[in-house]
Amino acid sequence: MSQLSKLQIRAKVLSVISEIKSSAAYNEDSLSNFTCELNTIEDKETLFDIFLKEYIKMDENEYVFSGCILKNIIPKEYINDKVLEQLKSNILSDESKYKLVQLLRLVGSECNYNEIPSYFENPEEVLDKETKKLLENAVFN
């Protein structure tokens, strides 16, 4: 396949993300289809940069599913480096940073999780949210 322009990559990534957002079922078949579709893009750096900007706008089901797609097409080390770079910046909200931490967990990052709270403006709120989520899951199970 010929090299796509950044605009063409953006269009393809946004198309997949639109399908993810409109999908009611997140299953192995759709994961495989989206992964195959995005894997045809040779410029993985541009793909990741575009996907990451959209990733932080997604709801929980969407970003978990999308993280699984990213995990299958982008090397873990690259995800780790780029996400840590974003976490260290002061540009993103705590909510967006929280989603990025979830991506690190999803891909099995070996980052220093003790440093993570220092990347947030209000780490207590993030910890409370995580604790509440764990308790809800425990009650559900």
N, C-alpha and C positions, 0 to 999 in steps of 0.2 A: 504494500500500500504506500502511496506517496505521502510525503510529509504534509500534514495539515497546517494551515496558518493558525495563529492564536485565536482569531475570530471563529474559525471553523471548529476548533477544539472547544471553545466556549459554548458554541451553539450545540454541539454534541453533548457536552457535560450537562448543560441546562435542560436539554431534552430528557436525558436520563433522570435527572433530579425531578423534573416535572412528573415523569412517570412514577417515580418513587412516591412523591407526595399524593398522587391521585390513586395509588394502589391501596386496596383494602387488605391485601394478603402479602405478608412478607414471608416467603418460603424459599426453599432451596432452589427451586426452578427459576424463580425470578432473580435470586442472587446470582445464579450461574449465568443467566441471560445478560444481566446488567454488567457483570464482570467481563464477559466475553466482548460485549459491545465496547466497553471502555478500554479493554486491553488492546484493541486495534490501534489506539492512539500511541504513536511512538514517543512523543514528547511528554514524558511522565511528569516532569517538573511543572510544566504549564498546566497539565491536567490536575495535578495536586493543588496548585495555587488557586485555580478557579474553584475546584471542589471544596477546598477548605473555607473559602469566603462564603459559600452557600451552606456549608456544614453547620456553621455557628448560628444560622437562622432557622434550623430545623427543630421540630419537636422531638421528644425522646425516642419514640419508635422509629422515626425517620433517621435520626442521627446514629442510632445503634445499628440499624440495617445498612446505612451508608458507610459506617465504619467498617463493617464486614466486607463491603465491596473494596474499599481502599486497602484494607489489609491483604486482599488477594492480588492487587495489582501494583502496589507501591512497596518498595523495600522498607522493612521495619525501621532500620537505622535512619532512613531519610525522613520518614514520618516523625520519628522521635526528635531529630534535630530541628525540623521546621516547626513542630508544635512547641517545643521548649523555647524556641526563638519568639514565637507569638506570646507564650505565657509570660515571658520576661518583659514584654513591651507594656506600656501603660495605655495603649490604645483601646484594648478590648475591655468590655464589662466583665464583672465577676461571673455572670451567667454564661457568657461566651467562653470564658476560661474554664469554667466547670465542664462544659461540653468537650473542650479539648483534653482535659484530664481524663475524661471518660474514653476518649479515643486512644490515649496512651495506654490505659488499662486494657482496652479491647485488643490492641495489637500486641500486648505483652511486653510493653516497654520496660526496660531495666533502669529507668531513671531513679534518682534519689527522691523518693516520695516524701521524705522529711522536709525537703526544700519547697515543696508545692505550696504550702500555706503562705509562704512569703511572697508569692506571685499575686495574691488576692488583696484587694483593698479591705474587705471584711471577711477574713477567713472563718470567723465564728458563724456567720450566716451560712456560708457554704457548708461548713461542718454540720450545722443544724439540719440543713436540707438533706445532706447525705445520711445522717442518723435517722431522720424521719423516713426516708426512702427505705433504709434497711429494716426499720421496724415494721413498715407497711408490708414489705416482702415477707418478713417473718410471720406476721399475722396471717397473711394470705396462704402461706405454705403450711 
